[in-house]
Amino acid sequence: MALKIRLARGGAKKRPFYKIVIAEATSPRDGRFVERVGSYNPVLTADHPERVVLNQERIQYWLGIGALPTDRVSLFLTKAGLVKDVKKSNNPTKALPKKKAQERMKAEQA
């Protein structure tokens, strides 16, 4: 059973609110979860104290068991001082133009 610490979306249309949950990796994003350990409200300003709320004791427990945070949640945990390194996903080739666009650019330069 692989566990993830991830966001589950809630809230109304265009008014997002996320629960930070412990869930099995195979369960749906907004589906079944094991435990709720915090919340994230992106509507609030960045310096608002209730923008990210974490239950640090329970998160430490789940990290000790082997739960892996997603990229966004690992940023929250790093800012809270629970995790030292941030796992960054970096794919520089994704931002490059596609094959046909690169061919057009080469033809224009020639």
SVG drawing of the C-alpha trace seen along z (x, -y; Angstrom):
<svg xmlns="http://www.w3.org/2000/svg" viewBox="-20 -39 40 41">
<polyline fill="none" stroke="black" stroke-width="0.4" points="0.0,0.0 1.8,-3.1 0.7,-6.2 0.7,-9.8 0.3,-13.1 -1.7,-15.1 -4.4,-17.7 -8.1,-16.8 -10.1,-19.6 -13.3,-21.0 -15.1,-24.2 -17.4,-25.7 -16.7,-26.5 -13.9,-29.1 -13.6,-29.1 -11.1,-26.3 -10.4,-24.9 -8.1,-21.9 -7.8,-19.4 -4.3,-18.0 -4.9,-14.2 -3.2,-10.9 -4.4,-8.6 -3.4,-5.5 -1.7,-6.2 -4.3,-4.4 -7.4,-6.2 -9.0,-9.1 -7.9,-12.7 -11.2,-13.6 -12.0,-10.1 -11.3,-7.9 -8.5,-8.9 -7.1,-7.6 -6.8,-10.8 -7.1,-14.6 -4.0,-16.3 -4.5,-19.9 -6.0,-22.4 -5.0,-24.9 -7.0,-27.9 -5.5,-29.6 -8.1,-32.3 -6.5,-33.9 -3.5,-36.2 0.0,-34.6 0.7,-36.0 -2.7,-35.0 -2.2,-32.5 -5.0,-30.3 -3.9,-29.9 -2.0,-26.6 -3.0,-24.8 -1.1,-21.6 -1.4,-19.1 2.4,-18.7 2.3,-15.9 0.3,-13.6 2.3,-14.6 5.5,-13.6 3.9,-10.3 2.9,-9.5 6.3,-10.7 7.9,-8.3 5.7,-5.4 6.8,-6.2 4.1,-8.4 5.5,-10.5 4.3,-14.1 3.4,-15.4 5.4,-18.4 2.9,-21.1 2.5,-19.5 6.3,-19.2 6.6,-22.9 4.1,-23.5 6.0,-21.0 9.4,-22.7 8.0,-26.1 6.7,-24.6 10.1,-23.0 8.9,-19.4 10.9,-18.4 14.4,-19.6 14.6,-19.1 12.0,-19.9 11.4,-17.4 11.3,-19.5 10.0,-18.1 11.9,-19.7 11.2,-18.9 13.0,-21.6 12.1,-19.9 8.3,-20.3 8.5,-24.0 10.2,-23.7 8.2,-24.1 7.0,-20.9 8.6,-19.2 6.7,-21.1 7.2,-24.4 11.0,-23.8 11.1,-22.8 9.3,-26.1 11.7,-28.1 14.7,-26.4 13.1,-27.1 12.6,-30.8 16.2,-31.2 17.6,-29.6"/>
</svg>
